[in-house]
């Protein structure tokens, strides 16, 4: 079966060959699906129904605009999934497209499985509204924008300087985690590591860019951040910075 790199060549992302058991797949697991023998490079999301070791996988057919995604028998599919701190990817053909008793895809069992360790410092680019306030400062929090995010910190843009290097901030932001569309709200303590002074912004005004490091993260906050970052990575690999 033809193979190609299934992960981007980015610093901090090392790809290896892994065993099926390392994925620790569970029924209902969220899986990304991409048709690689088609001009359509859209990535769709589906979930695992079950598998029979060394024989086949069963996944739900993605639903688009209320209809099952049209897929042909023998089409080649790239599948990606996150488990723990690793991302996994493999290519399998469709054995059969099934419509009864439900719409699902009968896929070949994966042979070669690529995996990549998602390091703590791996960052993803995004545009996420947030609020920031210097610790012990008076007044209301300032509206800011997070432009990249990792488990250890972020870059924060604002039209006013948030503080000097070494000072502490309270940084608040929210995001949604699939597949249950859970809205997570985080209020994190962060230390300013760097400040880039005003540069032209997209609208012609000036912005300060602050590099911040998160401090005193609890286990629940860490898990939410990991889940959100993995969700972005599995959906759009070009976000890795």
N, C-alpha and C positions, 0 to 999 in steps of 0.2 A: 504494500500500500504506500502511495507517495506520502512523504513527510515533509514538513516545513517548520521553521521556528514558530512556536505558538506564543512566545513571550517577546516583548521588545528588548532590544539590546540597550540596556540602560545601566549606568553605574549603580552598584548596590543590589543588582538583581542577578543572582547566579543560578543557572538552570542545570538540572541534573535529571537522571532517569530514576523513577521511583516505582515501588511495588504498589499493586492495587490496594492492598490492605492499609497502606499509609494514608489513603484518602479518608478512611473511616466513614464511608458513605452511610447515611441514614435515610430511611423512608421519608419522603417529603423534602429532602435536601434541595436547596436552590441551586440550579445549574444553568450556566450560560450556554447557548447553542448558536452556532454560526455555520451557515452553508458555505463551504469553501470551494465547491465546484460550480458556483453560480456567480453571476455578476452582482447579486445582492449580498453586500457585506454587512448588512444590519445584524446586530447581535440581539438575540431574543432570550427571554428567560423562561425556564420550565422547572419542573420538579421531578425528582426520582420516584417512580412507583415501586420498583423492585429490580432485582437482578438474580441471575443464575450463574454462579461462578464458572468462568471459562466458556460460557455459552452466549449470554446475551444480557442487555440492559433494557429496562422499560422506563420510558419517561413520558410525561404528558405532552401532547402536541401544543405548542404555543398558540394562544388565541390572539388574533389581531383584528381589531374593529368588530369584535363579536363573532368572528369566524376562525376556524382552525387554519393555521398557516399551511399553504399548499406546498407539500414536500413529496417528492417522488421516491419510490422504492429504489434502493441502491445509491441514493444521494450520499455524498460524503459530508460528515458533520464534524466540526471542531467543537469539543465540549470543554468547559472550564468550570472549576469549582474551588472554593476555599475551605480549608479545614485546619484549625489551629493557627499556626503561623506560616502555613505554606499555601501556595496556589498550585493547582494541578491542571494539566491540559492534555487532551489526547484527541486523536482523529478516529472515527469509526463510521462505517457505512450503515445506512438504514436497511435492515432486512425486510421490514414490511411496515407500511403505514396502515394502522388499524383504526376503524371507526366504530366498532362495537365490542363491548357494551359502552365504551367511551372512546374519545379521540386520544390515541396514544401512539408512540413510535417504538417499534421493536428494533433495537440497535444491536450490532455486533459487540461482543465483549472486547474491551480495549486491550491492545497488545503493548505497544510502547507508550508509557505515560511520562510526560515531562513534569517536573516540579520545580518551583522556585521558592526559596526562603524569603519571606517578607521581613526585612530587617526593621528594627525599631526606628531607625532614622529615615527610612524610605518616605519620601514626601509626595503628595499629590497636589496638583494645581486645581483651584476651584475659585468660585466667587461666592463667599458666604457672609451674609450680614451678621454683625455682632455688635456688642456694646462693651466698652472698656472704661475703666476708672482706676486712677492711681489709688493704691491702698492708703486709707486714712485721709483721702482728699475729700473736700467739701463739694457739694453740688451733685448734679445728675450725671450718670454715665454718658459717655460720648459715643455716638454712632460711628462704627468703623467697618472695615471689610477685611476678612481673612482671605488671603490670596494663595496660600499653600498651607498644607496641614500635615503633620506627622503625629505619631504617638507621643513624641517628646516635645513638640513645640509647633510654632506657626510663624508666618509672616503676616503682619497686620498693617494695613494702610489706613491713614487718617489725614484729614486736612489740618489737624493741629498736632503738635508734638505731645505724646502721651507721657513722656518722662525721660530721664537720663539713663544711660547704661547702668545697670545694677539696681535700678528701682523696681518695685513690684506693682503689678496690676491685678485687678480682678477682671477676667475676660469671660463674658457670657455669650453663648450662642446656642442655636437649636438646629436639629436636622432630623430627617426621617430615615428609619431603617426598615428595609423590606425583609421578608415578604409581608409582614403584618402591618406595614405603614406606621410603625411605632414612632412617635415624636419624642426625641430625647432632648432634654434641656441640661446644658452643662454650665456651671459657674466655677471657673478654674482660677487658681492663683498662678501667676506667671511672672517671670523675671525678665526684664529687658536685657537682651544680650547685645543688641546693636541698633543703631538708628541711622538711617540714610536720610539726609536732609532733602528739602523739597525738590521734586522732579516734576516735569509736566505730566498731568493726568490726562485721561482720555477726554475729559470735557474741557480741557484747557486750563483748569485750576492747578494748584500745586498739592502734592501729597507727601507725607512722611511715611517711610517704610520702616517698621519696627520688627526686628527679629526677637521672638520671645521664646523662653523655655518654660514648659509647664513644671510646677512644683507640687509635691504632696498629693499626687494623683491616687485616689482610692481604687480598689480593684473593680468596682462597678463602673467608674468613669473610664478606666483603662479598657474594659471590655466594650463599652459603647463606642469609644474612639476607634478601637480596632475594627469593630463591625462596620462602622461607617466608611473607614478608609478602604477596607477590603471590598465593600460594596461598590465604591467608586472605581477601584482597580479592575474588578471583574467586568464592570460595565464599559469602561473606557480606558484602555491601556495607555493611550497617549497622555493621560493625566500624570503619569509618573514623571517627576522632575528630579 
